[in-house]
Amino acid sequence: MNYNAKGTRPDGSYFRCLDSSLKKNTSFIRKLKTFSASQLNSLLEEMLTLNLTKYTSEVASALVESKLKMTDITSAVKLCTVLHHKYVDFQYNLLDCWHRALYLTEENLSLNESKGKVDLRFYAELINVGIFTYDEGFPLLENVLSGIMSTDKECHNNINIVLTFCRYCGHDFAGLVSRSIRKLAETYNKTVPKSTVIPEDKQNYMKSLFKKYHVLICRRLLRDNREVMRLVRENKRILQTRGEVSAERRERGITLLLSFKKLHKNCLELAECLDEETPQFLQGELSKLEELSLSIENATSNVGEAVSPDVWDDEEMQQFYENIPNIGDFIQSPTDRLNEPKANKQEKITEKDIVESDSDNDVECFSQEINDFDEIDSPLSAGIKTQLESFLNHLPQCVNREMIDNSAVNFAITFISKNHRKKLARTLYNVSRTRLDLLPLYARLVAILEPAMPEIAEELGKLLKHEFKFHVKKKDQINIETKIKVVRFIGELVKFRVFSYIEVLQCFKRLLNNFTHHQIEMFCNLLETCGRFLFKHPDYSSIIKVYIDQMMRVKSATILDPRYVTMIENAYYQVNPPERPIHIKKKRPPMHEFIRKLLFEDLMKSNVSTILRLMRKLNWKSKELASYAVKCLTYAFKVKYDNIRPLADLVSGVANYQDFVGVQVVDGVMEDIRLGMEVNRQEDSQRRLSMVKYLGELYNYCLLDSSDIFNVLYSFITFGVSLDPDIPSPLDPPENLFRIRLACVLLETFGHYLDSKTGHKRLDFYFVFFQNYYWFKHSAACWDSKKPFPIEITYMFHDTLSSLRPKLRLYENYEESLIGVESLKAEFMNILAKKNIKTNRELEIIQEYISPVCLITRTSKENNVFCEIASEATSDESENESNSEETSSKTTCGNIKEIGAGEPSPPKSIKENSTNTSSVISNKMKMNSTKRDQKEPTDNIKPLFPTKLTNKMTDQKELTAAFFKLRNSKTLTSCG
């Protein structure tokens, strides 16, 4: 497609419509200098509006000079393809820039390694896609590759550039087929297609260049291998004669070894690409250099060491790790190893195993070593073999100290062969990665058997060290559970002193050297397991402190995932917890503790009657005890949410014998709800929900009237509510939707138990105002497409209303809810017009009083009185029915036959407890009227109408007279 780009380029008229300004074109070129794959789409869109005809040379230069990554090359080639199809001069300008960038002079015969390997691949891809033809582009590529390989016969500094080219472009320009691809093709009997980018003779020539370069690298590897082996032997001799190796020789050895390892690794990869063979070396000898150069002096054995009791946090932990049975008491013929001194044991560990090795042998030979170890075949008799298999299968079931101790003694008595011990070590090593609870017990098993069978500890430690090095060296991001199991097992063995302290400190250091990803988790788990033990050990406390301080510095200087940050902080504070004042538990009298246990711990649905009998036996004549009992009965937020209904059942039962309990509990609950609205703290949300739920359950058990419930409901949508969006209320901000949740919980709790006609009317009126409040919140300016209105609040609102009024038509927006409030106002006005309201002034007072604004901003008690009047006025009951309701003084709530007998069920017909509400309200009105006449107002009595309304009236008696005329026009029904 790129070869035919000439016929697809636009004519001159196309470029006249595009922007040729210097400012925008220069800005576009600057973006090209920092090009990345993520910028491709934005640059292509910007290029559609620009005319780059005069700037093709600058564009080409910017692309060549940009510091690309391997992942950006494909996107860069796409961008070059678009430019090539659009501008005639771009191809030649780009080729000229590449000639300047890749040209090798006598003074500079090599390329920059990091940029050179990217540039060569980028240039080769441009030839491959046809932006440069073979005759134009390949000569430069051939000269560069032959030049960097012919001038690098000794140092091989350009091996990474050559290796990268062979890996990505070797098949296209040299006909290279890697060994893995060839084997796959032979396995499936397929033929690898040949490249047609360049002629076959040129491909053979390039392939021969690469093979000659590989031969030179192999010769250098042989020379370096002899030098490394010579240095290993010399260092070993110096260590044996002088006892130490100088720092200079160690540094020289480390440098030589690292250089050899790097070259060897690159040589293996190049051989893979060329399908050539590489000399094999005795990798086991290479690790000795690093072990000797990094050996730790003055290392002493910690096996069997006695530690101070101060290293343990509590006595139980000390007993677990210190109180170990003496296995020699259970063996009839102890071996000589029980009495042998262990002074030279650490020397063997220090010389061969203590210091970690960075050689590739750990990674390459670990799997083979495990496979060889698994091939152990011991000549066991059938009976002993069956017993051993049974014993090993039973080990995962040993889940406590007694069982693991018995298993250790059983193994020491029954299985005495060396192969038995190797089999046990392999089984312990292969513990499931999900059974971390077994690691302390398995470590205790090893510690018990170690005096008589040290081979178990040695083999297990060796396996764990090899696997630890294997995972750290490989740096993959898989098998995290296995990695955690390994480090935790090492930590448990350290606490039993069967794993060297020096070796575990080297594990800490190894992990800190590359403190990223899974190594963070491994370090934190190792620190959590044995870090506290080493931190309190007098000999190693300073070293651990240095390590954890370094860990915290790395955390502060690096941007890590929040999960890793939390993990690091938890591990740090577990090892070195901050000093805190000791929390002293509050001391309470025994009777107070007894009451708290009954209500907050024992109370549940099935034992309400039992708890009631115990609560009745309290000394209720004691004011102090009765006050505390009422306080605990009020705190519903201290019980489980499912136990709120049993608590209300219990209060109902106690109130039958102690009258003041029900009154004080209801008063305390309502006070707590009001306080929650005044304080409005987010941390009190669960408490507020529990108390609102409790209030509804108290109503269900006939401990308060529905008028109090409606007072609370109206307070949710009126108290501290501001309808002016410009002046938000601090008590009810626009984004705070918790009151909707409270109202829904209360409605769901008591709504199904409200069965009087008046109550249903009042609930219908409340739904109008509740929907208006909901849509007022929904239409707030704080909700938009980026921050939508919470869907869970919408679902809760609709579910609550549909459960109580399935046929209720819900408003769909705030304007519709306002219309509903206006229609309710008009309905009230029509009913009031039929009453004996003679003067227009009285009608204006009533009209202003029931306006939507006043209904929302008025106190809950005033709205409750108003809705009582409205519900009575709209009631279809006759005068006789209302009179008969007034004479009723007591009813039952639900189908509760016995207090404490269970849950209330929704009643078929309920008439709520109340006195003559008409007379009560009338008396209150007369008291307020009398006090107004006497002109002695007090702060404790609130006027029935809002202050702003009464201030408008020239005579307060007009308001009172209007209400009395309305109230006396018809006898009110009970609206409890």
C-alpha positions, -999 to +999 in steps of 0.1 A: +000+000+000+029+024+008+045+017-026+014+031-043+011+062-020+018+085-049-016+080-064-035+085-032-020+118-022-043+148-021-039+177-046-030+213-037-066+224-031-069+201-002-040+219+017-054+254+011-082+247+036-058+236+064-040+256+090-005+266+080+002+289+110+037+287+125+024+285+161+002+254+157+026+235+134+055+242+158+034+229+187+026+197+167+063+192+160+071+196+197+046+169+205+063+145+180+096+148+199+079+133+230+058+108+210+043+078+227+017+052+216-010+068+237-007+101+217-013+085+183-051+092+180-048+127+193-019+135+169-038+120+139-069+142+147-047+173+151-029+165+118-062+166+099-064+203+106-028+212+098-009+219+066+026+205+072+038+209+036+065+234+047+075+215+078+080+179+066+118+181+073+111+192+109+085+165+113+109+139+100+137+151+123+114+151+153+103+115+147+139+103+143+151+122+174+122+112+197+131+087+224+107+059+217+101+027+235+097-007+219+059-005+225+058+028+207+073+016+174+041+003+159+022+035+165+052+056+152+051+035+120+014+042+116+020+079+120+048+078+093+024+059+070-002+086+072+024+113+066+038+094+037+004+091+021-002+128+025+031+147+018+054+140-012+086+152+005+082+134+038+098+101+025+130+118+013+133+140+044+128+111+067+154+090+049+179+119+050+174+122+088+180+085+093+212+088+073+224+115+097+213+096+128+227+061+119+258+071+101+290+056+118+322+076+117+357+066+125+355+084+159+321+069+168+319+033+157+290+023+179+255+034+187+239+044+220+226+011+233+192+022+246+184+043+216+203+023+190+183-009+194+150+011+191+162+031+161+174+001+142+141-017+147+121+015+138+141+019+106+138-017+097+100-015+102+098+015+079+115-006+052+093-035+059+061-016+054+073+000+022+079+036+032+115+031+021+121+009-009+148-018-008+172+002-029+167+033-008+167+019+027+185-014+029+221-002+021+221+020+052+207-008+074+234-032+060+262-008+066+251+000+102+248-037+112+280-048+096+298-018+111+288-024+147+295-061+145+329-058+128+342-032+152+330-050+183+350-082+182+365-080+217+342-061+241+309-070+226+293-038+238+267-039+210+254-073+217+221-059+230+215-040+198+222-070+177+201-093+199+171-069+197+173-067+159+175-105+156+146-110+179+122-086+161+135-082+126+158-113+120+132-133+101+124-104+077+160-093+069+181-124+076+157-153+073+163-163+109+141-190+125+145-194+162+150-228+178+116-228+195+097-219+163+116-246+144+108-272+169+071-263+169+071-264+131+087-299+132+062-310+158+032-301+138+048-308+104+045-273+092+068-252+070+079-217+082+072-192+054+102-173+040+105-135+040+103-116+008+113-082+021+148-084+007+164-109-018+175-143-005+212-137-012+211-106+010+193-126+037+221-152+037+247-126+039+231-110+069+227-144+086+263-151+081+272-118+098+252-127+129+266-162+131+302-149+130+293-124+158+279-153+178+311-173+174+332-144+187+309-142+218+313-179+225+351-176+224+350-147+248+327-167+271+353-195+272+380-170+282+359-154+309+349-188+322+385-197+327+392-164+345+362-168+368+372-203+377+408-192+384+395-164+407+372-188+425+401-212+433+423-183+444+396-169+467+389-203+482+426-208+489+429-174+505+399-180+526+413-213+538+447-199+546+439-164+559+403-168+570+390-139+549+390-124+514+399-088+509+372-063+499+391-055+467+392-091+456+355-095+465+345-064+444+366-076+415+351-110+417+315-096+418+322-074+388+337-102+368+309-126+377+281-101+369+298-093+335+301-130+327+265-137+337+252-109+316+272-119+286+263-156+290+226-147+292+228-126+260+247-153+243+220-179+251+193-156+237+213-149+205+219-187+201+181-192+205+174-167+177+201-181+154+193-217+163+230-223+172+246-241+201+263-225+231+291-239+252+279-254+285+296-244+317+297-259+352+272-235+367+277-250+401+312-236+402+301-201+394+281-195+425+311-201+448+327-168+438+297-148+449+293-169+481+328-162+491+327-125+482+295-119+502+302-143+531+294-129+565+321-129+591+317-140+626+285-159+619+276-182+648+250-209+650+217-202+665+204-238+666+194-247+701+202-212+714+185-201+745+168-166+741+156-142+767+120-144+777+117-107+768+116-115+731+081-130+735+050-109+737+031-132+760+035-163+781+014-185+757+037-177+728+068-184+749+054-218+759+048-227+723+082-218+710+103-226+742+086-255+759+097-283+735+097-320+746+131-336+749+131-362+721+159-381+738+136-392+766+115-412+741+143-429+722+155-462+737+189-460+719+199-424+713+223-418+684+257-403+689+244-371+673+225-363+705+258-358+723+279-343+695+289-306+698+273-283+673+301-258+671+311-265+635+276-267+621+274-231+613+308-232+595+293-256+570+263-233+565+284-202+562+308-217+537+282-231+514+247-219+520+245-188+543+249-161+516+226-159+487+238-165+452+229-143+422+240-169+397+216-182+371+223-217+385+197-211+413+170-204+387+179-230+361+188-259+383+162-255+411+135-275+393+159-302+383+172-305+419+136-309+432+129-336+405+161-354+415+151-352+451+116-366+443+132-397+427+145-410+460+135-446+462+142-463+495+141-500+501+112-499+526+093-529+537+056-529+527+045-525+563+068-496+572+060-479+539+023-481+547+028-468+582+049-439+568+023-430+543-004-431+569+017-409+592+024-383+565-013-382+555-023-376+591+001-346+596-023-320+581-049-330+608-025-321+636-040-287+644-028-282+680+004-284+700-005-317+717-012-335+685+020-323+668+041-333+698+026-368+698+034-371+660+070-360+666+075-387+693+057-413+671+080-405+641+112-406+663+102-441+677+089-457+646+109-443+616+146-443+620+159-446+584+176-417+566+151-421+538+123-417+562+137-384+573+141-372+537+105-382+530+093-362+560+113-332+550+099-333+515+063-337+529+068-307+552+082-287+523+052-295+501+026-282+526-004-267+509+000-230+502-034-224+517-026-241+550-006-213+566-020-224+600+001-255+598+035-237+594+040-230+631+031-266+640+054-281+613+082-259+625+077-271+660+078-307+647+112-300+631+125-283+662+115-314+684+132-338+660+163-317+653+184-329+683+181-365+672+175-360+634+193-328+622+190-340+586+153-330+586+161-294+595+190-292+570+170-307+541+140-285+548+161-254+552+179-261+520+147-266+500+132-234+514+163-213+507+165-226+471+129-218+465+132-184+480+162-176+458+143-191+428+113-168+433+133-137+440+155-142+410+127-149+386+108-117+395+075-130+381+042-118+393+025-152+399+024-178+426+021-152+454+006-177+478+036-200+474+060-172+480+042-162+511+042-198+523+080-200+518+088-168+537+064-176+566+078-211+569+113-196+571+101-171+598+086-199+619+118-219+617+138-189+628+117-185+659+124-222+668+162-215+662+165-242+635+171-216+607+201-193+609+195-157+619+222-146+594+204-163+566+171-147+573+187-113+576+202-120+541+166-128+529+155-094+543+183-076+525+177-095+492+141-084+492+149-048+500+172-046+470+142-049+447+114-037+468+085-039+443+053-059+437+055-094+452+087-088+469+069-062+491+044-089+501+072-114+508+091-089+529+061-078+549+050-114+556+085-124+567+086-093+589+052-101+604+064-137+611+098-133+627+105-095+626+092-089+661+113-118+675+145-105+659+136-069+668+135-078+705+166-100+702+195-081+717+220-091+690+199-084+660+176-055+671+198-028+655+199-046+621+162-052+620+156-015+629+179-005+600+159-027+576+125-015+587+136+022+586+149+016+550+116+000+542+097+031+554+120+054+534+114+035+503+077+036+509+078+074+513+100+079+482+080+056+459+045+058+446+031+025+456-004+009+454-025+018+485-027-019+493+011-022+495+013+010+516-012-005+541+007-037+542+040-020+549+026+001+577+009-029+593+042-048+592+061-019+606+038-013+635+036-050+643+073-051+647+077-017+663+043-007+677+039+028+690+037+034+727+001+038+737-015+044+770-031+013+785-068+013+779-085+008+812-119-008+810-146+011+826-156-005+859-193-008+864-213-022+894-223-059+890-260-051+885-251-027+856-230-054+840-258-079+845-283-055+828-259-049+799-253-086+794-291-093+793-299-066+768-268-063+746-256-099+745-283-124+755-314-108+741-329-124+710-362-132+695-365-166+712-358-156+748-377-123+753-400-139+779-370-152+799-353-118+798-385-101+808-388-122+839-352-113+849-358-076+842-389-076+864-369-089+893-347-058+893-351-034+922-371-008+903-376+012+935-339+022+934-337+054+913-301+048+903-307+012+891-340+021+874-324+051+856-296+029+843-320+002+832-341+028+813-309+041+797-299+007+785-334+000+772-332+033+753-298+025+735-311+004+707-280+011+687-260-011+710-279-042+701-278-060+668-301-046+642-322-078+641-327-076+678-343-042+678-378-057+676-372-080+705-360-051+725-392-031+718-412-062+728-392-063+761-399-026+768-436-032+762-436-060+787-417-041+813-440-010+808-470-032+819-455-034+853-435-002+855-455+026+839-427+052+838-404+029+817-423+032+784-427+070+787-390+075+795-378+052+768-400+068+741-389+103+753-352+092+752-355+077+717-372+108+703-347+131+719-319+110+704-335+113+669-338+150+673-302+153+685-290+134+655-307+159+631-291+188+650-256+174+651-258+156+617-225+136+620-218+109+594-202+086+620-236+085+638-255+071+608-258+036+621-270+049+654-296+071+639-310+043+617-312+020+647-330+046+668-355+054+640-362+016+636-366+013+673-392+042+674-413+024+648-411-009+667-422+010+699-453+022+680-460-013+669-460-024+705-485+004+715-460+025+734-467+058+716-494+073+694-493+079+657-492+116+662-457+113+677-447+092+647-460+118+623-442+145+643-409+127+637-418+121+600-425+157+594-394+167+613-373+147+588-385+169+559-389+203+577-364+206+605-335+228+593-346+225+557-338+254+534-358+257+501-335+284+488-307+268+467-285+298+473-287+295+511-281+258+519-288+247+554-259+233+574-283+208+591-295+195+558-271+202+529-283+195+493-260+164+490-271+149+523-298+123+516-297+105+549-331+119+560-347+102+531-332+069+543-345+076+579-380+084+567-381+052+545-369+030+575-395+045+598-423+041+572-414+005+564-413-003+602-447+011+613-466+017+580-481-017+578-495-015+614-513+018+608-550+007+602-572+036+612-589+056+584-576+089+599-541+074+600-543+064+564-554+099+555-526+115+574-501+091+557-515+100+523-510+137+531-474+130+543-466+111+511-473+143+491-449+164+511-423+135+513-423+132+475-419+170+472-389+168+496-374+139+476-377+157+443-363+189+458-332+169+468-331+152+434-331+185+416-302+200+435-274+214+415-248+191+431-260+162+410-249+159+374-237+133+348-203+130+366-219+127+400-254+112+395-281+110+421-275+078+441-296+050+426-299+031+459-318+061+474-341+061+444-348+024+448-354+027+485-378+056+480-398+038+454-398+005+472-411+021+504-440+040+488-450+011+466-450-013+496-474+009+516-494+023+486-491+000+456-516+020+436-502+054+445-492+075+415-457+088+421-445+122+409-419+122+382-401+155+389-400+184+412-424+206+393-450+178+393-446+175+431-452+212+435-484+209+415-494+180+438-489+203+469-509+231+452-537+207+444-538+195+480-540+231+490-569+237+467-587+207+480-583+220+516-595+255+505-627+240+490-634+221+522-626+251+544-650+272+522-678+250+534-671+258+571-683+288+590-656+312+579-673+344+572-646+371+568-621+373+540-595+380+566-599+346+582-598+330+548-565+348+540-550+336+573-559+300+566-548+303+529-514+317+539-510+291+566-515+261+542-493+275+515-466+250+502-437+271+516-452+273+550-461+236+550-424+227+542-408+252+566-432+249+595-424+228+625-435+192+625-459+197+654-477+225+635-480+205+604-493+176+624-521+197+639-529+211+604-530+176+588-553+165+617-578+192+608-574+184+571-578+147+575-609+152+597-624+176+571-618+152+542-630+122+562-661+104+548-671+092+582-704+104+596-710+123+628-722+092+645-691+073+635-668+100+647-686+103+680-683+066+685-646+068+679-643+095+705-658+073+732-633+045+726-604+048+750-583+016+745-575-008+717-549-033+711-521-030+685-517-058+661-525-093+672-503-094+703-521-114+730-492-114+755-464-091+761-431-107+751-449-134+732-434-125+698-436-101+669-467-080+661-485-089+630-503-063+608-538-059+622-571-062+604-586-032+622-567-010+646-581+020+665-552+038+680-549+047+717-557+083+723-578+105+745-601+130+730-577+148+707-602+175+700-604+185+736-566+183+741-558+205+712-586+229+721-572+232+756-537+239+743-552+265+720-570+282+748-539+282+770-519+299+742-547+323+736-549+332+773-512+338+775-513+360+745-541+380+760-521+384+792-491+395+771-468+372+791-452+350+765-426+324+776-398+307+757-411+272+764-444+276+745-442+279+707-470+297+688-492+274+667-485+296+636-451+307+623-438+339+637-435+356+603-472+350+598-484+363+632-462+394+628-482+403+597-515+402+617-526+433+634-544+413+661-532+379+672-568+371+683-579+370+647-557+339+642-570+322+673-606+330+664-602+317+629-588+284+642-614+280+669-642+287+644-628+259+622-622+235+651-656+240+667-675+237+634-673+199+636-662+174+663-628+160+654-622+123+654-594+106+672-562+108+652-539+089+675 
